Amino acid sequence: MKLSITVLMTLLFAVSSFAQEMNKKYIKITPEIQAKIKKALPTQFEKAAKPRNIVVFSKSNGFVHNSTSVGIEMLKQMAAATGAFEVTFNDDPAAYTADYLKQFDAILVNNATHVEKTFKEENRKAFMDFIKGGKSFIGIHSASDGGYKPWIEYSEMIGGHFDGHPWTANGKWAIEVSDTSSPINAPFKEKFFIYQDEIYRQSGTYKKEMMHTLVKIDPAKDPLKEKVKHDREYPISWMKKHGEGKVFYTCFGHRAETYYEPAMLDHMLRGFQWALGDLKAEMVLGK
């Protein structure tokens, strides 16, 4: 019995230490941050045709973005303020079974890294069957830093995988609104703008013909154009299909400030609502 108690106490200590370590890495949500998010939330949006439910996964198995907590707070406030969807936060990969996922309309991966190391085979299958069967996937920033060889279909589903970020979080980058007619891009009032955030280069399973690019790096004005070979476009936000399901992904979201930037939150909400079926937006693959 003493041994069992000792083992139990050791496990509890390990879990507590892990939680404390994660909290150290995450930005603490202060009343100031909450107020900034509240002020930035969209006030005009589509009314959901029926209740929409999103399950959010934020657990990283590698680099941990300290802004993950700010993204979580943004999703909580966005759901409460707009009524466009309800959110359930579940970072237990074993919970993602076919039966569990039946209650949801979308899976949202919020800045998690290396999900291919987190989900076991049976949970990967349930995850993909959910999307291919007609539900939706939403990815924010490092959601695309996962998949790779152990879970190639995850990368195929998103539309590519992380292959470095020559456009770092410390720089301001030239952004082009690729599709100015899309309602998802309506918050961006100019075709070209400068924005500070970390932007990924997508590689691996990236195929232009499999996605509809919404926002991308402006190749003509990119200050790194002498170092980055612009032999193709580098998308930032896009929409696509995977089986019968819809996929919306945006690389914006490394910096905490993105989650209280009005245009970015409006862009994200519109992408969410398109994926959920409440916002109509044309999708032309290869565009």
NORPETA-V276249 format. One line per field, one symbol per residue. phi: phi as a letter, one per 20 degrees, with the letter a starting at -180 (. if undefined). psi: psi as a letter, one per 30 degrees, with the letter a starting at -180 (. if undefined). burial: I if it has 16 or more other C-alpha atoms within 10 Angstrom, else O. A space follows every 10 residues. Layout:
phi=???
psi=???
burial=???
This chain:
phi=.fffffffff ffffffffff ffffffffee gffgfffgfe ffdcaffffb gdcddddcee crfdffegff fffffgffff fdmfadccdb defffedgff fgeddbdded ledlffeeef gfffffgffg fffpeccccd lfgeeaolff bgffffffpq cgcncfeffe dddeddefdf efffegfeed fcbdbdaede eebmegbgfe cdfdcbffff dffeffddfe ebedfdcbca dbmeedcccc efpfegffec dgffffgfgf fffffendce bfcdfne
psi=eeeeeeeeee eeeeeeeeee eeeeekkkjl eeeeeeeeef kkfklkkkfl kkkkkkkgkk ibkkkffeee eeeeeeeeee efgflkkkjj gjfffileee ffflfkkjjj gkkhfffekl eeeeeeeeee effgalkkkk cgffilcaef ieeeeeeegl lkhlifjlff lkljkkjejf fkffgefjfk eklkkjlkkl kkacgkjefg ljkeklkjfe gjfgfffkji flljleklka ljbflkkkkk fkgekefegh jeeeeeeeee eefeefgfkk kkjjkf.
burial=OOOOOOOOOO OOOOOOOOOO OOOOOIIOOO OOIOOIIIOI IIOOOOOIOO OIIIIIIIII OOOIIIIIII IIIIIIIIIO OIOIIIIOOO IOIOOIIIOO IOOIIIIIII IIIIIIOIIO OOIIOIIIII IIOIIIIIII IIIIIIIIOO IIIIIIIIII IIOOOOIOIO OIIIIIIIII OOIIIIIIOO OIOOOIIIII IIOOIIOIOI IIIIIIIIIO OIOOOOOOOO OOOIIIIIII IIOOIIIIII IIIIIIIIII OIIIIIIIII IIIIIIIIIO IOIOOOO
